[in-house]
Amino acid sequence: QDTVDWSKVIYRDIAAGKTVQKIYNWRNYPYPFMYGQPDPDLFNQASWRLCAMQALGKKEFDSLTSDYAFADDPELINFIVRHTLPRRGILARPEQILVTVGAQNALWMAGQILLNSERSAAYENPGYHGIREILRHTGCKRYPVEIDEHGLPPEGLPPKIDALFITPSHQCPTTTTMPMDRRHELLRLATEQDFLIVEDDYEFEMSFISAPSPALKSLDKDGRVIYVGSFSKSLFPGLRLGYIVASEPFIRQARALRVVSLRHPPGYMQRTTAYFLALGHYDAMIKRMRTVYHKRRKITLSALRQANLKVAGSAPFGGSGFWVEAPEHIDTEILRSRLADNGVLIEPGAPFFEGKTVPRNFFRLAYSSISSDRIPEGIRRIYQAVKEY
């Protein structure tokens, strides 16, 4: 029998923060407006299986069994350097890239390397709750910056920060895109005030309306931007494969931190992903997803307008969902529970906000995980639940 008094033994409460609770059996619900979850009908499972088998072959024994602590899979790094980064306007050498266990791991390493109790960091509010928790565990002074319809306003930054964590191209959760003048001003301030910027650049592949804005890193001439990317959003969340692009001194520290925390992402997954990318399966899948998402976006937007539900944020280039504002008296945590009983899944917005008293009438509505024919009825049920609240 366990006789340990864990309340005394545990020094730090890791589980105290706010986060979005994912429903793991979401596919059992008929109307799952779940963000970040793949539609199995769009994922090329057959090609992934072939790539996985190839990575398991005898000729690939080294990639399966090698220790990648000090050098990641060369095939994967080569694809990132030659294909992924140039699409975002970024030029980098292999020595400036580190493979991570998803974007979350990359953001955590950035926080651990750059911050401590004597340093300070700014971040978006509302913003990605994972960043807020990462910063909380560093012990740094934290400054949430209120965003507007164009993202984070540079004039809202506090003085004398050491790092800024930001999602400029696809703000989380509002999906807005920061205009170019703000991006240039942020870089100017970073140089003038001597702080670093950690850019989380996700979902740029879903650009079916217009081309996405250049990454902040592509405009960086002083090495002040640490760029975080991920394959988990566009492939599948369980892949847990991302990367950091930064100056070599930072990458050396990040690699050393990775060694002591998890050593390296599995070589087998790195090589399988490299094959899936290099053989063109990824690009073909993204092309198909863009076509389907474009159709779903139009249907979702039309249904939201018919239901008189306010779209508070949408990505101008496309994306995979909307940031929706319900009437002020609605608590979307309660709404989520009632909708789940009626087969509909949404993500409440409160965890994205900083503070004890936060707006509770926002929610995230994704069309990436629900088929087009089910969207109108799902939104009709949301409208009915709001009406009866």
N, C-alpha and C positions, 0 to 999 in steps of 0.2 A: 504494500500500500504506500502511496506517495505521501510522505509526511513533511515535505518541504513547504515552507511558507514563501510562495513565489512572489507575493507582494513586497517582501523584504529583499529577496535575492535579486529580482530584476531591477537593474539600475535605470534603464531608459525604457519609457513606454513607446514602443515602436508603433503599436496598433491604435494610438489615440487619434490619428488624423482622419479627416474626411476624405472619402473616395467614392467613386461610382461602383456600386455593387453589380457585377455582371451576373446574368442568369445563364447558367451553363447548358440548360436544356431548352434554349430559346427556339430551337428548330421544332419543338413540339407545339409551339404557339402558331396559330394561323396568320397572325398579323404582327410579325416581329420587325419593328422599326429600330433595329439594333445597330449602333454605330460600331465600325471596326470589325464586323463579323462577315466572313466570306459567304457568297452564294455558291453552294456546291455545283450548281448548274453552269457557273461561269468559270470555275477553276478547272484547268486542264490536268485532270488527275492521271490520265493515261500517259501523257508526256512526262509528268513528274515521276511517275513510277519507273519509266524507262531510264530517266536520268539517275534515279536512285540506284537502279540495278547496275548501271554503268559505273557509278561511283563505288559500288561494292565489288567490281571485277578485279581479277588478279593483277591486271596492269595498273590498277589504282591502289594497290596495297599500301603504298607510302602515304597517300592522302588519307586513308582510313586509319592508319596506325601511328602516324607521325605526331610528335609533340609540337604544337603550333604556338608555344608560349612566346617565342621571340620572333616569329615570322608567320603571317597568316597565309592562307591558301593562295598561291601565286595566280591561279586562274581567276579567282574571285576578285582579287586586288586589280588585276589587269582589266577586267570588265568595268570595275568602278572607275578606274583612271581613264579609260578610253571611251566609255559610253555613258555611264550614269552621270558623272560630274560635268562633262561638257554640255549635257542637256540643260544644266543649271548655270552654265556660264563659268564653271569653275575649272581651273587648271591646277593639277596637283601631281606630286611625285609619289611613288609607292611608300616612301619613307614618311610621308605626311598623312598616312591612313592607318587606322586601327579598326579591326572588326570587333564588334561588341555583341553582347547577348540582347539585341534589340535597342531601340532608342532610349528606353528607360535606364538601362545599364550605362549607356553613354552619358546621359545627363547626370547620373549619380557620380560617375567618375569625375566629371567636370566640377561638380560641387565639392567633392572630397579634395581635389587638387588645388582649387582656387580659393577656398573659403575656410575660415575658422571663426572662433568666437570674437576675434578682434576685427574681422572684416565684415563688409555689408554687401547685400545684393538686392537688386530691384527685379520685379517680375510683373506680369500682366494680371489685372483683376477686372472681370473674371478671367481665369486662365486655367491652364492644365494643372489639375490637382496634384499630379505626380511631382511636378516641379516644386510646388509649395512644400510637399512632404520632404523632398530631397534637401531643400534649404533648411527646413526645420531641424533636421538631424545633423547639419553641419554646425549648428549653434551660432550662425552668423546673424547679424542684424538684418531684418527683412523689411523691405519697403514695397508693398503692393502699389501699383500705379493704375489708376482708373483709365480704362480704354474708352474710346469713342467709336463712331461709325467708321473711322479709318485706322483703327488699331491703337497702339500705344502712342500718345503724343510726346515727342521729345522734350517739350518744355515742362512736362509733368515729372521728369526724373528728379530725384533728390540729389543734392550735392554730395560729392565725395563717396561714390559707390565704387566697389571693386569689380563687380560683374553685373551684367544684365542678361536675364534669361527671357527669350522672346520667340514668338512664332509669327514672323512678319508676313510670310506669303499666304498663310492659311491659319488665321488666328484661332486658337482653341479657347472656347468652344464656339465663338460667334461666326467663324469662317470668313471674316472680312480680310481684305488684302491691304497691306500698308502701301500707300503711294510712294513713288520714287523720291519726291522731295523730302519726305520724312526719313527715308532710308539714308539718304546722303547726310541729313542733319544728325542722325544717330551716329554715323561713322565720324562725323566732324567732332561731335561731343566726346566720343570715345577717345579720340586722339587728344583733344584739348584737356579733358579731365582725367585721362589715363585710367580707363577701365576697359575690361574685355566684354565681348558680347558672345553669348552662347545661343546659336540659332538652331532651333528645332524646325527642320524643313520637311514636312510630311504631306503626302497626298498630292504632290505636284503632278503625278502621272495622270490624274483624273481631270485633264484639261480638255474638255470636249466642246466648250463654248468659245474660248479664246486661249491664247498662249499664256502660261503663268508668268508672273513678274520674275525678273532675274533674282537669284538668291542673293541675300545680303553679302554672303561670302564672295560672290563674284565681283562685288564693288569694292571689296576690302583691299587696300594697297599697303597696309601697315601690319598685316598679320594679327589683327585684333579680334577677328571673328573665328570662333570655334564652331564648326559646322557639324550638325548631327543629322544623319539620314537613316532610313530603315527600309528593309524589304518586307517586314512583317505586316505592314498596313496593306500593301498591294498584293501580296501572296496569301499569307494566312497568319493570324496572330501567334499560333503555336510554333511557328518557325523560329521566332526570337533571334533574328539576325539583323544587326544594324551596323553602323560604322561612324567613326569620327574622322573629320578632316581638319587638321590644324598644323601649326608650325612644329617642326621637329622636336624642339625642347619639350613641348607639351606632350607630344605623342610618346616620347621616351618615358615620361612620368606616368602617362596613362597605361602604357604597356606593363610597366613595373607594378602598378596598382592592380591591373587585371591578373597578373601572375599570382599575387598573394591572395586574391579574392576568389577567382574561379579558374585560373590558369589560362584557358582559352575556350572559345566556342568550339563545339565538336567539329573536327576536320571533315568528317563524313557529310555533315550538313552544309558546310562551306563548299565542298566540291559538288555536291548535288545541286545546290543553288547556282553555282558557277556554270554548270552544264545547262541548266534550265534557261539561264540568261543568254549564254553564248550561242546556243543552238537556235535562238529566235523564238522559243516557246513563250517567253515572258512578254516580248513585244506583241506577239500575236494575241495573247490573252488580254493585254492592256487595251489593244485596239478594239477587241470585242466588248470589253467592259465599258469603254467610253461610249460606244453606240448604245448599249443597254441602259447605262446610267443616264444618258441624255434623255432617252425616252421616259425613264422613271421620274426624272426630275420634272419634266413637263407635266406629267400626270399628277405628281405630288403637289406641285405648285398650284395647278388648277383646282385640285380638291381642297387645298388649304384656303384658297380664295373663296370657293363656294361655301366652305364651312365658316367663313369669316374669322379664321385664325390668323393672327398677325405673325408674319415672318420678320423676326428681328435681326437676322443675319443670314447671308447666303454668299457663297464664293462666286465672284464674277467670272471665274474661268471654268467652273463646273462643280467639282467636289462630289461628295457622297451623301449630303444631308443638309438640313436646315436647322437654324437656331430659332425656336418659336417662343413667342411671348403670349401666355394665357392671361385672362383677366386678373386683376390684382388680388382678388379674394381667393384665387385658386392656389392651393399648395400642391405642387406637382408630385411630391412624394406620396401624398394621399391619392392623388389622381392616378399615379402609376399603379398603385395597389388595386384600385378599382378596375382599371383597364385590364390588368393582368387576369383578373377573374373573368373578363369578357374576351380573352384571347388576344389582347393587344399589348405590345411591349413598347415603352418609351424610356428615355433616360432623363430623370429629373435634373434640373440645372443647379440646384443649391450647392452641391459639392465643388463647383467651379469657382464659387465666390469666396473671398477672404472675409473673416470676421464672424462674430457670434450672431449678429442680426443681419441677415442677407435676404435679397429677393428670393421668393420661393415660387414664383409663377412662371419660370422659364423651363423649357425642356428641349432636349436634342432629339430630332426626328430624322433618322437615316433611311435612305431608300436602297442602300447597298445589299441588304439582306432579305428583301421582300420582293416578290414578283409583281410585275406591273398590274396584273389583273386583280390583285388583292389590295392594292393601295387605296382606291376610292372607298371601299367598304371599311377598311381600317381607319381611315380619317373620319368617315361618317360616325364610327363608334367613338372616336376621340371627341368629336363635336357634341355628340349626345351626352357623353360623360361630363363634359364641361357645362353643358346646358343644365344638367340635373344635379350639379355639384351643390 
